[in-house]
Amino acid sequence: MSYKQKIYIENISDHIDKSVELNGWVYNKRGKGKLNFILLRDGTGTIQCVAFKPNLGEEKFDVVKSLNQESSIKIKGKVVASEKAPGGYEIDVEDIEVYQLSGDYPITPKEHGDSFLIENRHLWLRSSRQHAIMRIRASVMKAIRDFFDGLGFKLIDSPIFTPNACEGTSTLFETEYFDIGSAYLSQSGQLYAEASAMALGKVYTFGPAFRAEKSKTRKHLTEFWMVEPEMAFYDLQDDMELAEDMTVHIVKTVLRDCRKELEILERDISKLEKVTGKFPRISYSDAVDKLNEMDIPLIRKVDGQDVEIRPFPWGEDFGTPQEEALTADLDQPLFIYNYPTEIKAFYMKRDPNNPKEVLAMDMIGPESSGELIGGSQREDNIDYLEERIKEEDLDMTDFKWYMDLRKYGSVPHSGFGMGVERTVKWITGAKHIRECIPFPRMIHRIVP
């Protein structure tokens, strides 16, 4: 059978009252006597298959009775519309063939601990909840590509191996690179995207990024996926507007294409339906004032103990308590802009009216989802950029090529990065970010 002729469960409504052939796995099975019900999954959905002994015969019915969870099978049968069946359709089984009888499947319908499930991530992906999250992840990634492609952006691949840091040297994975010396796994494709934007105007990179920070929160991975657009002749306001439009597009796409998956996850879609644009914006300084009005302190570790510092000092970065306080009464993401220069990366442009601040923004998601996007207008003045590189004690020779972008036709330009997994976590309502990537990499996990 040609691949073009194969039939999948997600399109089963196109074949009512017709005999079809389906391939898949036994998700569940029940029944007794002459009647058995097989819940078949094929990666696109699940469907109930009704096996009736008088229709199948003794030998084939014995095959049905022998099936275990996750046995792989081929079923032939007639598609029937049924209000009682899950999904509204079922298959009256006419024939069955077994590819493999599964052994005792370790992940059963009973409750399992998080540690057990993550150890068996290669199998956990088959569960209805994880299956739904992965399908939504795929929809998010397609929505991102469609959004930028539709606006004339060009996808440009940045290298994974880099000779220098982009976001700070303390969070780099280092490796030996032949006889050249040290190389690092990329923290971001941004610097190379800037070079590409100077050639093509509007570009985006989309790939994995790596951070070696020893963070164990529900929002951190050591390997994650990030989309990073870079645009020539965009200022910070343009940057925020683009980020907002992209976010609205992603949410609308998931609501349109993944209703079934959101239902499986029991996601309150009324909250997502409120993400329609015109996101609120607040400056960093005003955000600090608001935090102090709400009496939200800075929490700092001192001799291993949490110490609360009041009032929240200007110049400190926001953490989870501050982000959650600022977004507690919001239905849409919040932009915070114009951060202190000292807590942001060297490539961010200083505000011409206030050098203590940079033209940077973070987009904080609602529902305690934290930072989803970080971006800025980039420093286009070669002298200021050189000054910042020296302040960060970075090796100027590593950035010679990057300085050339300001030497030959420098222009105002901006960009941002959105973490795919954090976005998926917000949209799906997942409890932990490890559920939002097929095989999570965390500080204590590198298998399976």
C-alpha positions in Angstrom: 0.0 0.0 0.0 1.3 3.4 -1.0 1.8 5.9 1.9 -0.7 8.1 0.1 -3.3 5.5 0.6 -2.8 4.9 4.3 -5.7 5.9 6.6 -5.2 7.6 10.0 -7.6 7.9 12.9 -7.6 11.7 12.8 -9.3 11.5 9.3 -11.6 8.6 10.1 -14.7 10.7 9.6 -13.9 10.8 5.9 -14.6 7.0 5.6 -18.0 6.4 7.3 -19.6 3.1 6.2 -16.4 2.1 4.4 -14.0 -0.8 5.2 -10.6 0.5 6.2 -7.2 -0.7 7.3 -5.6 0.9 10.4 -2.2 0.3 12.0 -1.5 1.1 15.6 -1.1 0.1 19.2 -3.5 -1.2 21.8 -4.0 1.6 24.2 -6.6 -0.3 26.3 -8.8 -3.4 26.0 -11.9 -4.5 27.8 -14.8 -6.9 27.4 -15.8 -10.5 28.0 -17.5 -13.4 26.4 -18.1 -12.9 22.7 -17.4 -9.1 22.7 -14.1 -7.3 23.1 -13.4 -3.6 22.8 -9.9 -2.5 21.7 -9.0 1.2 22.1 -6.5 1.7 19.2 -4.1 4.5 18.9 -2.0 5.4 15.9 -0.2 8.6 16.8 -2.9 10.8 15.3 -5.8 9.8 17.7 -7.6 6.9 19.3 -10.6 4.9 18.2 -12.7 2.1 19.6 -12.6 -1.2 17.7 -15.4 -3.6 18.3 -14.4 -7.3 18.0 -17.4 -9.7 17.9 -16.6 -13.4 17.9 -19.3 -14.5 15.4 -17.9 -12.0 12.9 -14.2 -12.8 13.4 -14.3 -16.5 14.0 -12.6 -18.5 16.8 -9.0 -18.2 15.7 -9.0 -14.4 15.2 -11.0 -13.8 18.3 -8.4 -15.7 20.3 -5.9 -13.3 18.9 -7.9 -10.4 20.2 -8.1 -11.9 23.6 -4.3 -12.4 23.7 -3.6 -8.7 23.2 -1.8 -6.7 25.9 -1.4 -3.0 26.3 0.9 -1.5 23.6 0.7 -4.6 21.4 1.2 -3.5 17.8 -1.5 -4.6 15.4 -3.2 -4.1 12.0 -7.0 -3.9 12.0 -9.4 -4.1 9.1 -13.0 -3.2 9.6 -16.0 -1.0 8.8 -16.2 2.6 10.1 -19.4 3.3 11.9 -20.7 6.5 13.3 -21.7 6.0 17.0 -22.7 8.5 19.6 -21.8 6.1 22.4 -18.2 5.5 21.1 -15.4 7.8 22.3 -14.8 10.3 19.6 -18.1 9.5 17.8 -16.8 6.7 15.6 -15.9 3.1 16.0 -14.6 0.2 13.9 -16.5 -3.1 13.4 -13.5 -5.4 13.3 -13.4 -7.8 10.3 -9.8 -9.0 10.5 -6.8 -8.5 12.7 -3.0 -9.1 12.3 -0.4 -8.8 15.1 2.9 -7.2 14.5 4.1 -7.9 18.0 2.5 -9.0 21.3 3.8 -6.6 23.9 5.3 -7.7 27.2 4.1 -6.4 30.5 3.9 -2.7 29.9 5.4 -0.8 32.8 3.2 2.3 32.6 -0.3 1.1 33.5 -3.5 3.2 34.2 -2.6 3.3 37.9 -0.8 6.3 39.4 3.0 6.5 39.0 5.5 8.8 40.6 7.3 11.6 38.7 10.7 9.9 39.1 9.4 6.7 37.6 7.7 8.4 34.7 10.7 10.5 33.8 12.9 7.4 33.9 10.5 5.9 31.4 10.1 9.1 29.3 10.5 7.0 26.1 7.3 5.2 27.0 5.6 8.0 28.9 5.3 9.9 25.6 2.6 7.4 24.6 0.2 8.5 27.3 -2.8 10.6 26.3 -1.6 13.6 28.3 1.9 13.6 27.0 0.7 12.9 23.5 -1.6 15.9 23.7 1.3 18.2 24.9 3.6 17.0 22.1 0.9 17.7 19.5 0.4 21.2 20.9 4.2 21.7 20.9 4.2 20.8 17.2 1.4 23.3 16.6 3.2 26.0 18.4 6.4 25.5 16.4 4.5 25.4 13.1 2.6 28.6 14.1 5.9 30.3 14.8 7.3 29.4 11.4 4.1 30.3 9.6 4.0 33.7 11.3 7.5 34.7 10.3 7.4 33.2 6.9 4.1 35.0 6.2 5.8 38.3 7.1 8.7 37.7 4.7 11.3 36.7 7.2 13.9 34.2 6.2 14.9 31.2 8.3 18.7 31.3 8.9 20.5 28.6 10.9 23.0 29.8 13.5 25.9 27.5 14.6 25.6 25.3 17.7 29.4 25.5 18.3 30.5 29.0 19.1 33.8 30.5 20.2 32.4 32.9 22.7 29.7 33.7 25.2 26.5 35.6 24.3 24.7 35.7 27.7 27.5 35.4 30.2 30.4 33.0 30.6 29.1 31.3 33.8 26.4 29.4 31.9 28.4 27.8 29.1 29.0 24.2 28.2 32.6 23.9 27.2 34.3 21.4 24.9 37.6 21.0 23.2 37.5 21.8 19.5 40.3 19.9 17.7 43.5 21.9 17.9 41.8 25.3 18.0 41.0 25.3 21.7 37.8 25.7 23.5 34.3 25.8 21.9 31.0 26.3 23.6 27.5 25.0 23.0 25.4 28.0 21.9 23.4 29.9 24.5 21.6 31.7 21.7 21.7 32.1 17.9 21.3 35.9 18.3 24.7 37.3 17.4 24.8 35.3 14.2 21.2 36.3 13.4 22.3 39.9 13.7 24.8 39.3 10.9 22.2 37.6 8.8 19.8 40.5 9.3 22.4 42.9 8.0 22.3 40.8 4.8 18.6 39.8 4.5 16.8 42.5 6.5 14.4 40.3 8.5 15.5 36.8 9.7 14.8 34.3 12.4 16.7 31.4 13.8 15.0 28.4 15.3 16.9 25.7 17.1 18.3 24.3 20.4 20.1 26.5 22.9 22.1 25.4 26.0 22.5 26.9 29.4 24.7 25.5 32.1 23.2 27.3 35.0 22.4 24.9 37.9 18.8 25.7 38.2 16.2 23.2 39.4 13.0 25.1 39.0 9.9 24.0 37.1 10.8 26.5 34.4 14.4 25.5 33.6 16.0 23.1 31.2 19.7 22.8 30.2 18.7 22.2 26.6 15.7 24.0 25.1 14.4 25.3 21.8 14.2 29.0 21.0 13.0 31.2 18.2 15.0 34.4 17.7 14.0 37.0 15.1 16.3 39.8 14.2 15.2 42.9 12.2 17.2 45.7 10.6 15.7 49.2 11.1 13.4 48.1 14.1 13.5 49.9 17.4 12.3 48.6 20.8 8.7 49.6 20.1 8.7 47.7 16.8 10.3 44.7 18.7 7.5 44.6 21.3 4.7 44.9 18.7 6.2 42.0 16.7 6.5 39.8 19.8 2.9 40.6 20.8 1.6 39.8 17.3 3.5 36.5 17.3 2.2 35.5 20.7 -1.4 36.2 19.7 -0.9 34.2 16.5 0.4 31.2 18.4 -2.4 31.1 20.9 -5.1 31.6 18.2 -3.5 28.7 16.1 -3.5 26.3 19.1 -7.1 27.2 19.9 -8.1 26.6 16.3 -6.1 23.4 15.7 -5.8 21.7 19.1 -9.2 21.8 20.8 -9.2 18.1 21.3 -5.8 18.1 22.9 -6.7 21.0 25.2 -9.8 19.1 26.3 -7.6 16.1 27.1 -5.5 18.3 29.3 -8.6 19.9 30.9 -7.2 23.3 30.0 -9.4 26.3 30.8 -9.5 27.7 27.2 -11.4 30.8 28.4 -8.1 32.1 29.7 -6.4 31.6 26.4 -9.2 33.2 24.5 -8.5 36.4 26.4 -5.1 36.7 24.7 -6.1 39.0 21.9 -3.5 41.8 21.9 -2.8 45.2 23.3 -0.6 43.7 26.0 0.0 46.0 29.0 3.4 47.6 29.3 5.3 49.0 32.3 8.8 50.3 32.7 11.2 48.6 35.0 11.3 51.6 37.3 7.5 51.8 37.5 7.5 48.0 38.1 9.8 48.5 41.1 7.5 51.2 42.5 4.5 48.9 42.1 6.3 46.0 43.8 7.1 48.2 46.8 3.5 49.4 46.9 2.5 45.8 47.2 5.3 45.1 49.7 7.0 42.4 47.6 10.6 42.1 48.8 13.7 40.9 47.1 14.7 37.5 48.4 18.4 36.8 48.6 20.4 33.9 49.9 22.6 34.8 52.8 24.6 32.0 54.5 22.2 29.5 53.0 19.1 31.3 54.4 16.4 33.3 52.5 16.6 36.9 53.6 13.9 39.4 52.6 15.1 42.9 51.5 12.6 45.8 51.7 12.0 48.0 49.8 12.9 46.1 46.6 16.1 47.9 45.4 16.3 49.5 42.0 18.9 47.6 39.9 18.0 44.1 41.0 16.6 41.6 38.5 13.1 40.3 39.0 12.5 36.7 40.0 9.4 34.5 40.2 7.8 36.2 43.2 8.1 39.6 41.5 6.9 38.4 38.1 3.9 36.6 39.7 3.0 39.7 41.7 3.1 42.0 38.6 0.9 39.7 36.5 -1.5 38.3 39.2 -4.4 40.4 38.0 -3.7 40.2 34.2 -5.3 38.0 31.6 -2.6 38.8 29.0 1.2 38.8 29.0 3.0 41.9 30.4 5.9 43.8 28.8 8.5 45.2 31.2 10.9 47.5 29.4 14.0 49.7 30.0 16.0 47.6 32.4 19.1 48.7 34.4 22.2 48.4 32.2 24.2 46.5 34.7 21.8 43.5 34.8 21.5 43.1 31.1 23.7 41.7 28.3 26.5 43.7 26.7 24.8 43.9 23.2 21.7 45.8 24.4 21.5 49.5 23.4 21.8 52.0 26.2 18.9 54.5 26.4 20.3 57.8 24.8 18.4 59.7 27.4 19.5 57.6 30.4 22.7 55.5 30.1 21.8 53.7 33.3 19.1 51.9 31.4 19.0 49.7 28.2 16.3 49.5 25.6 15.4 46.0 26.6 12.1 44.2 27.3 10.9 41.0 28.8 7.4 39.6 28.2 6.0 37.9 31.3 3.2 35.5 30.8 0.0 35.3 32.9 -1.0 32.4 35.1 2.4 32.3 36.8 4.1 31.3 33.6 7.1 33.6 34.0 9.3 35.1 31.4 8.4 33.9 27.9 10.3 36.4 25.8 13.4 38.5 26.3 14.6 41.1 23.7 16.1 44.4 23.0 17.2 47.0 20.6 20.8 46.2 19.9 23.8 48.5 20.4 24.6 49.9 16.9 27.4 52.3 18.0 30.8 50.6 17.7 32.4 52.7 20.5 29.7 52.0 23.0 29.7 48.3 22.1 33.4 48.0 22.6 33.1 49.7 26.0 30.5 47.2 27.1 32.5 44.2 25.9 35.4 45.5 28.0 33.2 46.1 31.0 32.1 42.4 30.8 35.7 41.3 30.6 35.1 39.5 27.4 37.9 38.7 24.9 37.7 41.4 22.2 39.3 39.1 19.6 36.3 36.7 19.8 34.0 39.6 18.8 35.9 41.1 15.9 33.5 39.8 13.4 30.6 41.0 15.5 32.1 44.5 15.7 32.4 44.5 11.9 28.6 44.7 11.8 28.9 48.2 13.4 31.8 49.1 11.2 30.3 48.4 7.8 26.8 49.9 7.5 25.5 49.9 11.0 21.8 50.5 11.4 19.3 50.5 14.3 18.1 46.9 14.8 16.3 44.8 17.3 15.3 41.2 18.1 14.1 38.9 20.8 14.1 35.2 21.9 11.1 33.1 22.8 11.5 29.8 24.6 9.3 27.1 23.1 9.0 25.0 26.2 8.0 27.8 28.5 5.4 28.9 25.9 4.1 25.3 25.6 4.0 25.1 29.4 1.9 28.2 29.6 -0.5 27.2 26.8 -1.0 23.6 28.0 -1.0 24.4 31.7 1.6 21.7 32.2 2.9 21.4 35.8 6.6 21.1 34.8 8.6 22.2 31.8 10.0 18.6 31.5 6.6 17.7 30.1 7.0 20.2 27.3 10.0 18.7 25.4 10.2 15.1 24.2 13.4 14.2 26.1 14.2 16.8 28.8 17.8 17.6 29.8 18.1 18.9 33.3 21.1 19.3 35.7 20.6 15.7 37.1 19.2 14.1 33.9 20.6 13.2 30.5 18.8 9.9 29.9 16.8 8.5 28.2 
